[in-house]
Amino acid sequence: MKLEEEIKQSKFRNEYHKLAVNIMYSYGWLMNLQAKLFIKYDITGNQYNILRILRGQYPNPANVNLLKERMVDKMSDASRLVERLRVKKYVERVSCPVDRRRVNVSITQKGLDLLAEIDKLNEQYDDFFKKLSPDESKVINELLDKMRG
């Protein structure tokens, strides 16, 4: 469905303004779809992002600053997310032996098992984009990279 129909707005200042609104609207649309997939696992998209970063680091730990740098949503409170994941036993926090102010975070086996379960949804997640061909997806990726570059 066209953006104008979705948000019931027909006029934009210019195409750049429309693009900004379209990207923000699409982000919200995608986050809502993702939330529906994650609800049965009782995690958020940002928690999932932390777990994926830690899986990429595994078996090495990561500190909170590294997590913040690599997160998709830079506005998230990584420390709070880590604490919520720790309570669920998906991660563990260990004080750094060299610098007591620093905390190392590692994914647990329970966290790895959760990601393995969620990985089974990859095809379902990819279905959100099936209206686009792989070539169209590549062009959009290149254009978004160009815009940010």
Secondary structure, 3 states (H helix, E strand, C coil): CCHHHHHCCCCCCCHHHHHHHHHHHHHHHHHHHHHHHHHHHCCCHHHHHHHHHHHHHCCCCEEHHHHHHHCCCCCCCHHHHHHHHHHCCCEEEEECCCCCCCEEEEECHHHHHHHHHHHCCHHHHHHHHCCCCHHHHHHHHHHHHHHHC
